[in-house]
Amino acid sequence: MTQALEHLLHEIRACQACAPDLPHPPRPVVQIGAGARILIAGQAPGRRVHISGIPFDDPSGERLRAWMGMDRALFYDPQKVAVAAMGFCFPGNDAKGGDLPPRRECAPLWRARLLQHLPNVRLTLLIGGYAQSWHLGVRPGAMTQTVRAFANAPPGVLPLPHPSWRNTGWLKRNPWFETELLPVLQARVARALA
């Protein structure tokens, strides 16, 4: 890891920008290595990840790794896979028990600086509407449309739904995701790591 990247990660992990608005102390969760070939841009850590401090250390991570055709050891190698959500801290829950959106302070503060330190990324996975909106400029709420048009995404970019159990209904209503997109995802993951 370069000294500049190490310094940036130290800054991120010490960030208190949204502390007054969080229901708990900030605990930024990010996995970065300068050699990473794959970048996973998700939404924000959930409660379990907030507790463990390990990205996608929950059932949605299990589903995501299955989608990618990847085991835990490879997924958690920061020199292979970088995980940098749009918000680094768990934002809390809404009235229905779902996670709140990522904090608005996070991406403008850190995203551009962090991406500069990932020169070897060959594949960026945009998980959910917030990442797709930021990286592709699509309107919020267009996740299904964006994922369905995955073949039209920029080179090296693949939009995905969030692998949360809350999206099980979406997956059932959109069987093309499993038959059309997952084989492409697994092939691109293998190619990015080769």
GICORSUL-V15603 format. One record per pair of residues at least 4 apart in sequence whose ideal C-beta (glycine too) atoms are under 7 Angstrom apart, sorted by the first residue. I is the first residue (numbers start at 1). J is the second residue. If there is no record, write none. Layout:
i = [I I]
j = [J J]
//
This chain:
i = [1 1 1 1 2 2 3 4 4 5 5 5 5 6 7 8 8 8 8 9 9 9 10 11 12 12 12 12 13 15 15 16 17 17 18 18 18 18 18 18 19 21 22 22 22 22 23 26 27 27 27 28 28 29 29 29 29 29 30 30 30 31 31 31 31 32 32 32 32 32 32 33 33 33 34 35 35 36 36 36 36 36 36 36 36 37 37 37 37 37 37 37 38 38 38 38 38 38 38 38 39 39 39 39 39 40 40 40 40 40 41 41 41 41 41 41 41 41 41 42 42 42 42 43 43 43 43 43 43 43 43 44 44 44 44 44 44 44 44 45 45 45 45 45 45 46 46 46 46 47 47 48 48 48 49 49 49 49 49 49 50 52 55 56 56 56 56 57 59 59 60 60 60 60 61 62 63 63 64 64 65 65 65 65 67 67 67 68 68 68 69 69 70 70 70 71 72 73 74 75 77 78 80 82 82 84 85 86 86 86 86 86 86 87 87 87 87 88 89 91 91 91 91 91 92 93 93 93 93 94 94 98 101 102 102 105 106 107 107 110 111 112 122 122 123 123 123 123 123 124 124 125 125 126 126 126 126 126 126 126 127 127 127 128 128 128 128 129 129 129 129 130 131 132 132 132 132 132 133 133 135 136 138 138 142 143 143 144 144 145 146 147 147 147 150 150 150 150 153 153 153 158 158 161 161 162 167 168 169 170 171 175 176 177 177 178 181 182 183 184 185 186 187 188 189 190]
j = [5 6 33 34 6 34 7 8 117 9 32 34 117 10 11 12 113 114 117 13 30 32 14 15 28 30 88 110 28 26 28 26 105 109 22 26 89 103 105 106 26 103 26 89 91 92 92 89 50 53 89 88 89 45 49 53 55 88 83 84 88 55 78 82 83 36 78 82 84 114 117 78 79 82 117 79 120 78 79 80 81 82 118 120 121 80 120 121 122 123 192 193 80 81 82 121 123 125 189 192 82 84 118 121 124 81 82 83 125 127 84 85 86 124 125 126 127 131 135 85 127 128 131 85 86 102 127 128 130 131 162 85 86 87 89 90 91 99 102 49 50 55 85 89 90 50 58 90 99 51 90 52 57 58 54 55 56 57 58 90 90 57 83 60 61 64 83 61 63 165 64 162 163 164 65 66 67 163 68 163 70 71 72 75 163 182 185 185 186 189 186 189 74 75 189 75 76 77 80 81 81 82 193 118 121 114 102 102 106 107 130 131 134 91 102 103 106 106 103 99 100 101 102 103 100 97 98 99 100 98 100 166 130 106 130 109 110 111 134 114 115 116 156 192 156 158 188 189 192 156 157 158 160 131 132 135 136 157 159 160 131 160 162 132 143 161 162 133 140 141 143 134 135 136 138 143 146 159 138 140 157 146 142 146 146 147 161 148 174 149 159 159 160 161 158 159 181 184 157 158 159 185 188 167 170 167 171 172 173 174 177 179 180 181 182 182 185 186 187 188 189 190 191 192 193 194]
//
